[in-house]
Amino acid sequence: MTLAACGPQTAHPVPSAPAAPTAVRALQRDVDAILADPALARGYWGVLAVGLKDDEPLYALNARRLFVPASNMKIVTLAAAAEALGWDYTYSTTVRAAGAIDNGVLEGDLVVAGSGDPSLGAADGMADRVFADWAARLRNAGIRTVAGRLVADTTAFRGEPFGDGWMWDDLVDEYSAGIGALQLNEDAVRLSVAPGPAVGASAAITLTPFPAALTIDNNVVTDPPGSEPTVRVRRLPGVSRLDVSGTIPLDHAPIAMGVSVPDAARFFLDSLRAALIRNGIDVKGSTAVEGRPQVANAPAAGSRGPQDRTLFVYKSPPLSTLAMRLMKISQNQYAETLFRTVGGRDGIMGILGPWGIDAADLIQRDGSGLSRYDLVTPQTFVAILAHIAREPKLRDPFERSLPIAGALGLTNRMKGTAAEGNARAKTGSMTGVRALSGYVTDADGEALAFSILVNNFDAQPATIDRATDAIVVRLAQFRR
């Protein structure tokens, strides 16, 4: 697909293009007027809107310039994953017995081999139900006691758990949780800080739903009523000790926040071990990550042998379901898991290169867009969106995954306009970055693809969002 390119200060197609029809010129003038707001002057804008019927560029500004995309990078990751894996793809977690079973005792290790399933969460008791079912499956296999260890086989994912270019001071937050072959509750827990019983008393701090996931250093003091809270959290990478400091007023409601855990596999194993014991499976040994399973009369290295066998396999929901949380909630861990699954940036370029995507226009260092090293052009996003719109095997699940104006993911945006219930687009936000890319149907019923990327602004984010939304609403109103 060939799109008109524009210089940094040129809003319309290049001069060699045919004169735009009157309706298109009116659209361009209106978008120019939106972007002429003095509050937007210091920001760097890239905009491209294209009619999908004939690839006509309707508006272009800096369409081939590189921008930090924030979570718009999830468009790239999901598109590549859908093409490479298919919408029916599921992650598998395999539970193996590494030893003989004798009179209810597994004489060896119980091994859990993960492939990256990001979907096993604690909400609505999901993890409790799943682990209780695993305990029942072990009993059905004749196991009441594990004499050996509980071992995590994480060989499916190698390397660092974080993306290139992630900021170290974000790593304590739930949106920066690292990934691994075994993942539980998106590798995060909920921290709650409540005032103590009197001014000067220590605050009350709790972790849910896995209280033992982190060790808490409580340095939060209860302040007089009416003061402002100053709660801060800090955890160094790889360390399980969480420092919580600051103040909370005596009359203040509890302050809740999501915090990441330092070791995904260890968190999974510790939680599983506790659940198995609660459900009647005695685990005698310790937990181990990537340790070679200990088996009585073990076979030679490189061979699993007859006493190392699969007991059962647990499967995640399909990619089409995972995509809903990935895109509507903008779940970073899902994106990083898919990025790793399809082979990282080299794998993604191998998938998208045949679509006509140039590596110079897609500098991808992670799957979620959390990295400041990521750079993408508006034209790249529009080209990917246009390809998906024309590919039946990709289109419907992808479009369903996108937030809808006025609904989840875009809840308070474009309500009461021609774009509400119409525009489907992925958001993106970091300090100094706002993005919105997706589809909208114009007043003639034609589908348009658009990408709006904004970097380096000093206005309030809400001001940037209002201008972005105004452009999308004008596209929804467009009539030839």
C-alpha positions, 0 to 999 in steps of 0.5 A: 500500500502506498501512502503520501509522505509529508514533511514535518510541517506539511499537513496535506499530500505532497504537491505532486498528488492530484488536487484533493476534492472539496470534501477532503480539503475541508477535512484537512482544514478542520484538522489543521484548525484542531492542531493549531491550538496554541496549547499543542504548539510544543508537541510533536504530532504525527497523523495519518488517515486513509480510506480503506476502499481505495487507500486514499490518504485523507490527511497526513502530517509527519506520516513517515516520521518516527515516534515513541508509540507507547501501547500502540506497539501492542497493535504490532505485537498482536498482528504478528502473533495472530498471523504466526500463531492463529487465533486458536493458539493456546499456551500449555502448562504440563505437569510431570511426575519425575519418578515412580508412584508407589503406594500414593507416594511420588518417589521423585520430583513433581515438575511443572513445565510452562510455555508462558501462559499469562492468563492464570489469575486470582480474580474470581477465585480462578487460581484456587479452582485451577490448583484445586483441580490439579490436586484432584488430578494428582490424586486420580493419578495415585499421588497423595505425597510428593517425596521430592521437590516441586520443580519449575521447568522454565526452559521455554523462555530464556533471557531477561524477564524485562523488555529492553529500555524499561525504566528501573523505577517503573519495575515495582509497578504492576504494569512493569511485571517481568515475564516467564514461562510460568506466570501467575496473577500477571506476576503482581499482587495488590498492596493496601495501605490504611491509617493506623489507630492513632496519629503517629502509629504505623499504617496497616499494610496488607498484600492480597491475594498472596500475602507471602509474595513479598516481604514488607518494610513498613515505614508509613506513619499515620498523619493528622486528619486532613493532610495529604497522603505521601505513600511511596513504594520501592523495590530493587530489581530481583529483590523480594523486599518492598519498602513502603514509606511516607504518610497517610492521614488518620481519616483517609480511605485505604490506598491501594496499588498493584505491585510486581513480584521479583521472580515469576517462577518462584512466585508460581511455585510457592503459590502452587505448593501452598494450594496443593497442601491445602488440597490434600497433596503433601509436598515434602521437598523444597521448590526449585527453578530449572533444576534437573528433576531428581529421579530414583535410578535416573536415566542418562543426561538428555533422556527423560526415561520411563519414570518421567511422564506427563500426568496432565496438560492445562491449556490457556484460553485461545489467543482470540480471548487473550487479545481482549485483555491485551488490547482493552485493558492494555495488559503489558505482560500479555504483550511481552509474552506474545512478543517472546513467543513469536521470536522477538523483534526478528520474529516479528519483522519476519512476519510483517516484512512480507506485508510491506513493513520496512524495518526502518519504520518499525524499531521494536524493542519490546512487545508492549510499548513500555520501552523508550527505545521503540519507534514507529511511524504513523504510516506503519500502523496504518499499513498494518491496520489496512492489511488486517482489515483486508485479511479475513482470517485476521480481521474480526477477532482483531477488531473485536479486541480493540477498545470502542469509543465510549466503552472499556478502554475508551470509557470517557472519550468521544461520548455523545459524538459520531465516533461513540460506538463507532471508532475502534482504536488502541490507546497509548500513554506514557509521560510525554507520549499519547497515541491512538490508532485504529478504525472509524467509519465515516458518514458515508459508511466507508471504513477509515484507518488512522494513526495519531501519535504525539510526543514531547508535549508540555500540555496536560495529557487531557488536552492532548486526548481532547485534540486527538478525539476531535480528529477522530470525531471529524473523521467519523463526520467526513462525507464526500 
